[in-house]
Amino acid sequence: MTISLPPTTRSLPIALMRARESIMAPIRDMLSETGLSEQQWRVLRVLAEQGEMDSHSLAQRACLLFPSLTRMAATMNAKSLITQTRDPNDRRRQLIAIAPAGLTIIESRAEAASDIAKGFRDKMGDEDYETLLDLLGRLSADADVEETQ
């Protein structure tokens, strides 16, 4: 039995990977001087936007696997980019917040990051840009996280 697959030029997973690489290239360039990885940038962005949160929520909002965040947080804490404390009401729960050094990095790159996002929006047009975000949100298993913000 032969299964007919769509051509790779019309494959959603491949199209998403190509789009991700196109989008991430200028972001990687922006981050190259900071010494941050893409994942660390996401952690700082989420914390700067949302404030202190437990590590499980942070992993979900930053699109990271929890074990990856755990390892990354130790490194970021050692670099004074974040703080880690235990929840006083539940000692098993770890709370993570952005530290002043992390906030400084976000602030120093905010204009460049905004320019990158504006470039994508300009390339697509406002309506298509918003439609794309809405469509991707529908595909996401975590769409409810985005809608509650």
N, C-alpha and C positions, 0 to 999 in steps of 0.2 A: 504494500500500500504506500503510495506516494503522498506525502503531505505537502501542500502548496503553502509556502511561506511568502510573505510580501518581500519585494526587493529590499535590500538593505537601505536604499535611498528613501524608503517609505516605512522603515522600522522605527517605531516609537522609542525603544530603548537606545538605539544607535543615534537617532536624531537628538534625543535628550543629552547624550554624552557629547555629541558635537557642539551643541549649544552651550553646555556647561564649560567646555574647554574654551570656546570663544569668549564667554563671559568672564571666566576666571583669569585669563591671560593678563588683562590690564590690572586686575586686582592683585595678582601675584607680583607684578611689577611695582605697584604701589607699596606692597608689604615688604619688598626685598630689603629696603633700608632699615626696617624695624626689627628684623630678626624674628618676627612672628610667623607662624604657620597660618594657613587659611583657617584651620580649626581653632587656633588660639584667638585669631581675629574675631571669629564668630562668637566665642565665649565672651570676649570683652564687649562686643557689640550688644549681646543680649543683656549682660549685666549692666551696661551703661544705660540701656533703654528700660529695663524692667526692675533694676535694683536687686538687692540681696535675695537669693532664693536657694532652695534646697538643691542638692546635687542631682537628684533624679529629674526634677523639673528643668534644670539647666541643661542637662544632657539632651532632653527631649527638644527643648526650644532651640538649641544650637545644632541640632541634627547630628548628634554624636552617640555612639554606643557608650553606655555607662562605664564599662571598664576603661575605655579610651579616655573619658573625661577624668576618671580617677587618677590615671597616670599623668595626664596633662596638667591637672590642677596642682599636683605636687611640684612640678617644674615651674609653673606660673607663680605659685606661692613663694618658691625659693627665689624667684626673680622680683618679688614684691609687686607683681602685677595684680594679684588678687589676695583676698584674705579668706581663710577657712576657719570656721568656728563650729562648735557643737551646739545644737539647739538645746537651750536650757530645759525645755520641757520634754525632750526626747533625745537622750544622749546618743542614740544610734543614728540620728539624722544630722547630716553635715550641711551647714549654711555657707554659701560662697558669695562674696561681694567683690566688686571692683575696687582696687586700691588706687591711691592717687597716681602712681606711676602708670597704671593701666589706663586710667582716665586721660592722662596726658597724651598717651599714644593715640587714643581715639580722637581726642580734640585736635591733635596735630595732623591727623589724616582725614578728618571729617570733610574738608573742602575737596580734597582729591577724590575721596569715595563718592561724594555727591556729584562731582563732575563726571565720574565714570557712569554712575546711574543715569545722569542726565543724557549722556551720550547714547545709551541704550534706548532711552525713552524717545530721544530725537530721531534715532534711526528707525524706530518702529511707529512712531506717532503715539500720542497719548492714549487714544482709544484702543489700539491694538496692544499696547503695553499693558494696560489695565485688564483687557480681555485675557491676555496670556497669563497674567498672574491669577486671575479668577479660574481659568481652565486648569492650570497646574494645581491650584488649591483643591479643585474637585478630585484630582487624581491622587492627591496626598492622603495618606492614612491619618495624618495629623492635622487635617484641615480645621478641625474644631479648635485647635490651639490658636491658629491664626484668627479665627472669627471671634474669639473672646477678647481680643486685644482692643 
